[in-house]
Amino acid sequence: MKRIDAALAVVVRDGQVLICLRKTDDTFGGYWEFPGGKCEAGETLEQCLRRELLEELAIHVRPLHRLTTIEHDYPHVSIRLHPFICEHESGQIEHRECQTSRWVAPASLREHRFPPANGPLLEEIITHLAATSPADHRATASRE
């Protein structure tokens, strides 16, 4: 079975998290997701995040804290998601690869439909962001 490694950005700004609505003709069209994408050969996860968010949304982010890697098998592909809490550094969002996006409170993530692989990640994000402040994320990133 084909395996895909993908870096995901949990972009945080003013206590809210950025989510994107997949295009209807994509796999899981109409589901919400965290921006990111497949890692290219020779690319670090952090480089992948920066490239994907610039390509898809025209924004610059800085990874601050790595969350738990998630492995999930779908019928035709096995995926490994590498999520990071990220800080929005600059840029105005352009919807190049998604229908729309919105900033939501972490606790409201449960109210949106995400692909099955994201289930455990939603709870980790909610717990992590409730327990830390943006200053804590910056301190953690500087130690990593």
C-alpha positions in Angstrom: 0.0 0.0 0.0 1.3 3.5 -0.9 2.4 5.6 2.1 2.2 9.4 2.2 3.9 11.6 4.7 2.2 15.0 5.1 3.0 18.0 7.3 0.0 19.8 8.7 -0.1 23.3 10.1 -2.3 24.1 13.0 -2.0 27.9 12.4 -2.8 29.9 15.5 -3.6 33.6 15.6 -5.2 35.5 18.4 -6.3 32.3 20.1 -8.0 30.9 17.0 -7.1 28.1 14.6 -7.2 28.3 10.8 -9.2 25.6 9.1 -9.8 25.1 5.3 -12.7 23.6 3.4 -11.6 21.1 0.8 -12.8 21.6 -2.8 -15.8 19.5 -3.6 -14.0 17.6 -6.4 -11.1 16.6 -4.0 -10.9 13.5 -2.0 -12.9 14.3 1.1 -14.4 17.2 -0.7 -16.5 19.4 1.6 -14.6 18.3 4.7 -12.6 20.7 6.8 -8.8 20.2 7.1 -5.6 21.8 8.5 -3.5 23.3 5.7 -0.4 21.4 4.6 0.6 18.7 2.2 2.9 16.0 1.0 6.6 16.2 1.8 8.9 16.2 -1.2 12.1 14.2 -1.4 14.9 15.8 0.7 12.5 18.3 2.3 12.2 18.6 6.1 8.7 18.7 7.6 9.2 22.3 8.6 10.3 23.2 5.0 7.3 21.3 3.7 5.0 23.3 5.9 6.4 26.6 4.8 6.3 25.7 1.1 2.7 24.3 1.2 1.2 27.2 3.1 2.9 29.7 0.8 1.7 27.7 -2.3 -1.9 27.0 -1.1 -2.7 30.1 1.0 0.0 32.7 0.3 0.9 33.0 4.0 4.1 32.6 5.9 4.1 30.5 9.1 6.6 29.5 11.7 6.4 26.0 13.2 6.5 26.3 17.0 5.6 22.9 18.5 5.3 19.4 17.0 2.2 17.4 18.0 1.8 13.6 17.9 2.3 11.9 14.5 -0.8 10.1 13.3 -0.8 7.0 11.1 -4.1 6.1 9.4 -4.9 3.6 6.7 -7.5 4.4 4.2 -8.6 1.8 1.6 -6.1 2.9 -1.0 -3.4 4.7 0.9 -1.7 4.8 4.2 -1.0 8.3 5.6 1.3 9.6 8.2 0.3 13.1 9.4 2.9 15.3 11.1 1.1 18.2 12.7 2.7 21.3 14.1 1.3 24.2 16.0 2.4 27.2 13.9 2.4 31.0 14.2 1.0 33.1 11.4 3.8 35.4 10.5 2.6 37.3 7.5 0.5 37.3 4.4 -3.2 37.7 3.6 -5.0 34.4 3.0 -5.7 33.5 -0.7 -7.8 30.4 -1.4 -5.6 28.8 -4.0 -6.2 25.2 -3.1 -9.4 25.2 -1.0 -12.9 26.6 -1.2 -12.7 28.8 1.8 -11.1 29.1 5.2 -12.1 30.4 8.6 -10.5 31.1 12.0 -12.3 29.1 14.8 -12.0 28.7 18.5 -10.1 25.5 19.3 -13.1 24.0 21.2 -15.3 24.5 18.1 -13.1 22.2 16.0 -15.4 19.3 17.1 -18.3 21.0 15.3 -16.7 20.7 11.9 -16.4 17.6 9.7 -12.8 16.5 9.3 -11.4 13.4 7.5 -11.3 10.3 9.9 -7.5 10.5 10.4 -7.9 13.8 12.1 -10.0 12.6 15.0 -7.3 12.2 17.6 -5.6 15.3 16.4 -8.6 17.5 17.2 -8.6 16.5 20.8 -4.8 17.0 21.1 -5.1 20.5 19.7 -7.9 21.5 22.0 -6.1 20.2 25.0 -2.7 21.6 24.0 -4.0 25.1 23.3 -6.1 25.2 26.4 -3.0 24.5 28.5 -0.6 26.9 26.9 -0.3 30.5 25.7 1.3 31.8 22.6 4.4 32.8 24.6 4.7 29.2 25.8 4.8 28.0 22.2 7.5 30.4 21.3 9.6 29.3 24.3 9.1 25.6 23.4 10.1 26.2 19.8 13.3 28.0 20.8 14.3 25.0 22.9 13.6 22.4 20.1 
